[in-house]
Amino acid sequence: MSEEPRSVEAAGEPLVRVPVWRRVHVRVSLLYGVVFFVVLLLLSMVFYQRGAEQALEGLQARLLARTVSLAAALSHQPVTVGDPELVSLLERSVDGDPEIVSIYIMLRDPEPGFLIIAAEHSPGGSDPAGTRYDARALPVLLMGLEQPAVESRLYADTSGLTLSGYAPIRSAAGTNVGLVGVDVSAARVAAIQDEVLRFALVAFGGGLALLGLLTVVLGRALRGPLAAVVRAAGEVAAGRFAARVRSERLDELGVLSRHFDEMAAGLEDREKIRALFGRFVSRDVARKLLEQRGEIPPEQRDVTVLFSDLVSYSTVSETLPPQQIVALLNEYLEAMHGCVEAEHGCVLEYTGDGILAVFGAPATLPGHAGAAMRAALGMQSRLRALNDEWERSGRAEAWKSRGVETLRARIGLHTGLVVAGTVGARDRMKYGVIGDTVNVAARLETLNKELGTSILVSGSCLRELPAELRALLVPRGEHRVKGRVQEVDVYSVA
């Protein structure tokens, strides 16, 4: 019978060996982690782009205001190359704004795409007044001759990242004679970009730490309950149906654990029923009855039937009290049952000291005739051993005093077709085999008494035996058995 239900604890026991990357909590954590980092990456890119754009737009607006203001101050007055007043004006503009890297005035050159530097001021720089400047590759700079313009991208030079803006200078006659250009430091834009980048790195680092924490938390939340379920499942798989998880959790794992416990309880009850059945019917019959929900449909099978009966049992039973008779009978039947089961036979009935067994039903058994013959020989050998034990223990004196030297058994074997299945009333049924084959086996067992033999085998059974077992038999002629018109050719163990 099954043991008492017991809880399977997870603590202190290693989980089933599963690679780290295949564990549920690791995969769940990685899934959340991938989603988290993708979202974080997208947000960082948006913040980075938006922050850089806003910083650049702000710098462009301030730069445009400076260039337009300075151009307005220079308009409607003479602008000549190398004019000290122009340089002085540029110096005063630089001194008031630390962001300005360089400020300069350029005049038109007769050749399109070229400009002449009229004045320039940059902290620590030289005065390139009069230098001819090739601006053909700078469309925004040339645009500054006609209207205020600001570069849309940053330039890197010895002063770092800079942004340039331009505004036209108008003469007293209203024509655009040149432009004023201002280069300002774009360090603030770079700083904002760096700040956003640092934020993203910090966020990624924090996300990684959070992912690690999530993995640990999920591991503790999942591994314990899963370990208990896995261990309990292992116990059940090994046939120990008393294993229980007994989880008090209210989540899906708790539901899984409770369903597992219900399943294990059902399997345990089924095993108890099967074990209980197995004490009253054979294991094969019990298994078949459980599979077929209590009824085995009749079917025709080719089998070998074995009948066995104790000689002088009535005499022996008169010499012993009831308790000793039952104990002796149980000892004998258990030994004989073991011989039948050893050859995969099925004991169908105990009729007092008689045994009815079948080989080839309910489970198909190739070579069933040979199995039945080996079982019969084993039963005789085991009975001789029992007689020796009863002799040594003194129990044999009870029947020896009545003229029975040893307990002997008669066995009949016959092979043929039977109808096998459950028979009986609706409220009380049994598994049995029906047909002429059963009757012939029973009559052969009885015929042993007339021929003075212990094992009689029919010709149909003999023909199915392997050569080594056929060699053990000698013919006993043809005999008419009760209930059958046709005679049966009979063989006995030499």
HELIX and SHEET records of a PDB file:
HELIX    1   1 VAL A   20  ARG A   22  5                                   3    
HELIX    2   2 VAL A   24  LEU A   74  1                                  51    
HELIX    3   3 PRO A   84  ASP A   95  1                                  12    
HELIX    4   4 PRO A  139  MET A  143  1                                   5    
HELIX    5   5 ALA A  187  ALA A  237  1                                  51    
HELIX    6   6 GLU A  252  GLY A  278  1                                  27    
HELIX    7   7 ARG A  283  GLU A  291  1                                   9    
HELIX    8   8 TYR A  313  THR A  319  1                                   7    
HELIX    9   9 PRO A  322  ALA A  342  1                                  21    
HELIX   10  10 HIS A  368  SER A  393  1                                  26    
HELIX   11  11 GLU A  397  LYS A  400  1                                   4    
HELIX   12  12 ASP A  436  LEU A  451  1                                  16    
HELIX   13  13 GLY A  459  LEU A  462  1                                   4    
HELIX   14  14 ALA A  467  ARG A  470  1                                   4    
SHEET    1   A 2 ARG A   6  SER A   7  0                                        
SHEET    2   A 2 ALA A 243  ARG A 244  1                                        
SHEET    1   B 6 ARG A 132  ASP A 134  0                                        
SHEET    2   B 6 PHE A 114  HIS A 121 -1                                        
SHEET    3   B 6 ILE A 100  ARG A 108 -1                                        
SHEET    4   B 6 ASN A 176  SER A 185 -1                                        
SHEET    5   B 6 GLY A 160  ARG A 170 -1                                        
SHEET    6   B 6 ALA A 149  VAL A 150 -1                                        
SHEET    1   C 6 ARG A 132  ASP A 134  0                                        
SHEET    2   C 6 PHE A 114  HIS A 121 -1                                        
SHEET    3   C 6 ILE A 100  ARG A 108 -1                                        
SHEET    4   C 6 ASN A 176  SER A 185 -1                                        
SHEET    5   C 6 GLY A 160  ARG A 170 -1                                        
SHEET    6   C 6 TYR A 155  ASP A 157 -1                                        
SHEET    1   D 5 CYS A 346  THR A 351  0                                        
SHEET    2   D 5 GLY A 354  PHE A 359 -1                                        
SHEET    3   D 5 GLU A 299  LEU A 310 -1                                        
SHEET    4   D 5 ALA A 409  GLY A 424 -1                                        
SHEET    5   D 5 MET A 429  ILE A 434 -1                                        
SHEET    1   E 7 CYS A 346  THR A 351  0                                        
SHEET    2   E 7 GLY A 354  PHE A 359 -1                                        
SHEET    3   E 7 GLU A 299  LEU A 310 -1                                        
SHEET    4   E 7 ALA A 409  GLY A 424 -1                                        
SHEET    5   E 7 ILE A 455  SER A 458  1                                        
SHEET    6   E 7 VAL A 488  VAL A 493 -1                                        
SHEET    7   E 7 LEU A 473  HIS A 479 -1                                        
END                                                                             
